[in-house]
Amino acid sequence: MEVAYKRGEFVLSSGKKSDYIFDKYAFETQPKLLNAITDYLAEMVPPGTKRLAGMEIGGIPLATALSIKTGLPFVIVKKTAKGHGITRQIEGHLSKGDTVTLIEDVVTTGGQSINGVEILRSAGAAVKNVICVIDREEGGREHIESKGLAFNPLFTKSTLIAYK
């Protein structure tokens, strides 16, 4: 994951400023690395999951690759409904009562994950789990778990920095 760790001045999607970033596209666009990551993520999908959900945009390649590995169908969750074309926030088939696991790339505050869970729940999904590749350890776990969700990162900032 060293390939994804970048130093500099960045503004994160949460609005926070940071002197480092985990560039998700550095691992999501490399087939061998994406394949290895989703091998591990597949083991983390809880039993009983009927459908995966990938958050726009970084969760989409992860959910796609994970769907292929597990055979579980997936949906795409848009952060906001578009003002043109089909204006829904969930793309793909979702049935009321489906047990869904949300797939994320990098979690900072957990705000995007909670937004995705709320969108899925408003469509009738039963969401109990959020899985991500990297937890930046900036309050995301606590925020997600405070909503009654299980949170399972593949890596944390601490483990990646220690490994580096």
Contacts in CASP RR format, 6 or more apart in sequence:
PFRMAT RR
TARGET T0000
AUTHOR 0000-0000-0000
METHOD contacts of the structure
MODEL  1
MEVAYKRGEFVLSSGKKSDYIFDKYAFETQPKLLNAITDYLAEMVPPGTK
RLAGMEIGGIPLATALSIKTGLPFVIVKKTAKGHGITRQIEGHLSKGDTV
TLIEDVVTTGGQSINGVEILRSAGAAVKNVICVIDREEGGREHIESKGLA
FNPLFTKSTLIAYK
1 22 0 8 1.000
1 27 0 8 1.000
1 134 0 8 1.000
1 155 0 8 1.000
1 160 0 8 1.000
1 163 0 8 1.000
2 163 0 8 1.000
2 164 0 8 1.000
3 26 0 8 1.000
3 27 0 8 1.000
3 30 0 8 1.000
3 33 0 8 1.000
4 22 0 8 1.000
4 23 0 8 1.000
4 24 0 8 1.000
4 26 0 8 1.000
4 27 0 8 1.000
4 134 0 8 1.000
5 20 0 8 1.000
5 21 0 8 1.000
5 22 0 8 1.000
5 23 0 8 1.000
5 160 0 8 1.000
5 164 0 8 1.000
6 20 0 8 1.000
6 21 0 8 1.000
6 22 0 8 1.000
6 23 0 8 1.000
7 19 0 8 1.000
7 20 0 8 1.000
8 19 0 8 1.000
8 20 0 8 1.000
8 21 0 8 1.000
9 17 0 8 1.000
9 19 0 8 1.000
10 17 0 8 1.000
10 18 0 8 1.000
10 19 0 8 1.000
10 20 0 8 1.000
10 21 0 8 1.000
11 17 0 8 1.000
11 18 0 8 1.000
12 18 0 8 1.000
12 21 0 8 1.000
12 108 0 8 1.000
13 108 0 8 1.000
13 112 0 8 1.000
14 108 0 8 1.000
14 109 0 8 1.000
14 110 0 8 1.000
14 111 0 8 1.000
14 112 0 8 1.000
14 138 0 8 1.000
16 108 0 8 1.000
16 109 0 8 1.000
16 138 0 8 1.000
22 106 0 8 1.000
22 134 0 8 1.000
22 136 0 8 1.000
22 160 0 8 1.000
24 58 0 8 1.000
24 105 0 8 1.000
24 106 0 8 1.000
24 133 0 8 1.000
24 134 0 8 1.000
27 33 0 8 1.000
27 34 0 8 1.000
27 37 0 8 1.000
27 133 0 8 1.000
28 34 0 8 1.000
28 58 0 8 1.000
28 59 0 8 1.000
28 61 0 8 1.000
28 62 0 8 1.000
28 105 0 8 1.000
29 61 0 8 1.000
34 61 0 8 1.000
34 62 0 8 1.000
34 65 0 8 1.000
35 65 0 8 1.000
37 62 0 8 1.000
37 133 0 8 1.000
37 154 0 8 1.000
38 62 0 8 1.000
38 65 0 8 1.000
38 66 0 8 1.000
38 69 0 8 1.000
39 69 0 8 1.000
40 154 0 8 1.000
41 62 0 8 1.000
41 66 0 8 1.000
41 103 0 8 1.000
41 131 0 8 1.000
41 133 0 8 1.000
41 154 0 8 1.000
42 66 0 8 1.000
42 69 0 8 1.000
42 70 0 8 1.000
44 131 0 8 1.000
44 152 0 8 1.000
44 154 0 8 1.000
45 52 0 8 1.000
45 66 0 8 1.000
45 70 0 8 1.000
45 72 0 8 1.000
45 101 0 8 1.000
45 131 0 8 1.000
46 101 0 8 1.000
46 128 0 8 1.000
46 129 0 8 1.000
46 150 0 8 1.000
48 99 0 8 1.000
49 72 0 8 1.000
49 99 0 8 1.000
49 100 0 8 1.000
49 101 0 8 1.000
49 129 0 8 1.000
50 72 0 8 1.000
50 98 0 8 1.000
50 99 0 8 1.000
50 100 0 8 1.000
51 72 0 8 1.000
51 73 0 8 1.000
51 74 0 8 1.000
51 75 0 8 1.000
51 94 0 8 1.000
51 98 0 8 1.000
51 99 0 8 1.000
51 100 0 8 1.000
51 101 0 8 1.000
51 125 0 8 1.000
52 63 0 8 1.000
52 66 0 8 1.000
52 67 0 8 1.000
52 70 0 8 1.000
52 72 0 8 1.000
52 73 0 8 1.000
52 74 0 8 1.000
52 75 0 8 1.000
52 100 0 8 1.000
52 101 0 8 1.000
52 102 0 8 1.000
52 103 0 8 1.000
53 63 0 8 1.000
53 74 0 8 1.000
53 75 0 8 1.000
53 76 0 8 1.000
53 77 0 8 1.000
53 90 0 8 1.000
53 100 0 8 1.000
53 101 0 8 1.000
53 102 0 8 1.000
53 103 0 8 1.000
53 116 0 8 1.000
53 120 0 8 1.000
53 125 0 8 1.000
53 127 0 8 1.000
54 60 0 8 1.000
54 62 0 8 1.000
54 63 0 8 1.000
54 74 0 8 1.000
54 75 0 8 1.000
54 76 0 8 1.000
54 77 0 8 1.000
54 102 0 8 1.000
54 103 0 8 1.000
54 104 0 8 1.000
55 77 0 8 1.000
55 79 0 8 1.000
55 102 0 8 1.000
55 103 0 8 1.000
55 104 0 8 1.000
55 105 0 8 1.000
55 112 0 8 1.000
55 113 0 8 1.000
55 116 0 8 1.000
56 76 0 8 1.000
56 77 0 8 1.000
56 78 0 8 1.000
56 79 0 8 1.000
58 104 0 8 1.000
58 105 0 8 1.000
59 103 0 8 1.000
59 104 0 8 1.000
59 105 0 8 1.000
60 76 0 8 1.000
62 103 0 8 1.000
62 104 0 8 1.000
62 105 0 8 1.000
62 133 0 8 1.000
63 74 0 8 1.000
63 76 0 8 1.000
63 103 0 8 1.000
64 74 0 8 1.000
66 72 0 8 1.000
66 74 0 8 1.000
66 103 0 8 1.000
67 73 0 8 1.000
67 74 0 8 1.000
73 93 0 8 1.000
74 92 0 8 1.000
74 103 0 8 1.000
75 90 0 8 1.000
75 91 0 8 1.000
75 92 0 8 1.000
75 93 0 8 1.000
75 94 0 8 1.000
75 100 0 8 1.000
75 120 0 8 1.000
76 90 0 8 1.000
76 91 0 8 1.000
76 92 0 8 1.000
77 89 0 8 1.000
77 90 0 8 1.000
77 102 0 8 1.000
77 116 0 8 1.000
77 119 0 8 1.000
77 120 0 8 1.000
78 88 0 8 1.000
78 89 0 8 1.000
78 90 0 8 1.000
78 91 0 8 1.000
78 119 0 8 1.000
79 112 0 8 1.000
79 115 0 8 1.000
79 116 0 8 1.000
80 89 0 8 1.000
81 87 0 8 1.000
81 88 0 8 1.000
81 89 0 8 1.000
89 119 0 8 1.000
90 119 0 8 1.000
90 120 0 8 1.000
90 123 0 8 1.000
94 100 0 8 1.000
94 120 0 8 1.000
94 123 0 8 1.000
94 124 0 8 1.000
94 125 0 8 1.000
96 123 0 8 1.000
96 124 0 8 1.000
96 125 0 8 1.000
97 124 0 8 1.000
97 125 0 8 1.000
97 126 0 8 1.000
98 124 0 8 1.000
98 125 0 8 1.000
98 126 0 8 1.000
99 125 0 8 1.000
99 126 0 8 1.000
99 127 0 8 1.000
99 128 0 8 1.000
100 120 0 8 1.000
100 125 0 8 1.000
100 126 0 8 1.000
100 127 0 8 1.000
101 127 0 8 1.000
101 128 0 8 1.000
101 129 0 8 1.000
101 130 0 8 1.000
101 131 0 8 1.000
102 113 0 8 1.000
102 116 0 8 1.000
102 117 0 8 1.000
102 120 0 8 1.000
102 127 0 8 1.000
102 129 0 8 1.000
102 130 0 8 1.000
102 131 0 8 1.000
103 131 0 8 1.000
103 132 0 8 1.000
104 112 0 8 1.000
104 113 0 8 1.000
104 130 0 8 1.000
104 131 0 8 1.000
104 132 0 8 1.000
104 133 0 8 1.000
105 132 0 8 1.000
105 133 0 8 1.000
105 134 0 8 1.000
106 132 0 8 1.000
106 133 0 8 1.000
106 134 0 8 1.000
106 136 0 8 1.000
107 113 0 8 1.000
107 130 0 8 1.000
107 132 0 8 1.000
107 134 0 8 1.000
107 135 0 8 1.000
107 136 0 8 1.000
107 140 0 8 1.000
107 141 0 8 1.000
107 144 0 8 1.000
107 151 0 8 1.000
107 153 0 8 1.000
108 136 0 8 1.000
108 138 0 8 1.000
108 139 0 8 1.000
108 140 0 8 1.000
109 138 0 8 1.000
109 139 0 8 1.000
109 140 0 8 1.000
109 143 0 8 1.000
110 139 0 8 1.000
110 140 0 8 1.000
110 143 0 8 1.000
110 144 0 8 1.000
111 140 0 8 1.000
111 143 0 8 1.000
113 130 0 8 1.000
113 132 0 8 1.000
113 140 0 8 1.000
113 143 0 8 1.000
113 144 0 8 1.000
113 149 0 8 1.000
114 143 0 8 1.000
114 144 0 8 1.000
114 147 0 8 1.000
117 127 0 8 1.000
117 130 0 8 1.000
117 147 0 8 1.000
117 149 0 8 1.000
120 127 0 8 1.000
121 127 0 8 1.000
127 149 0 8 1.000
128 148 0 8 1.000
128 149 0 8 1.000
128 150 0 8 1.000
129 149 0 8 1.000
129 150 0 8 1.000
129 151 0 8 1.000
129 152 0 8 1.000
130 144 0 8 1.000
130 149 0 8 1.000
130 150 0 8 1.000
130 151 0 8 1.000
130 152 0 8 1.000
131 152 0 8 1.000
131 153 0 8 1.000
131 154 0 8 1.000
132 151 0 8 1.000
132 152 0 8 1.000
132 153 0 8 1.000
132 154 0 8 1.000
133 153 0 8 1.000
133 154 0 8 1.000
133 155 0 8 1.000
134 153 0 8 1.000
134 154 0 8 1.000
134 155 0 8 1.000
134 156 0 8 1.000
134 157 0 8 1.000
134 160 0 8 1.000
135 141 0 8 1.000
135 151 0 8 1.000
135 153 0 8 1.000
135 155 0 8 1.000
135 156 0 8 1.000
135 157 0 8 1.000
136 157 0 8 1.000
137 156 0 8 1.000
137 157 0 8 1.000
137 158 0 8 1.000
140 151 0 8 1.000
141 151 0 8 1.000
141 153 0 8 1.000
144 151 0 8 1.000
145 151 0 8 1.000
END
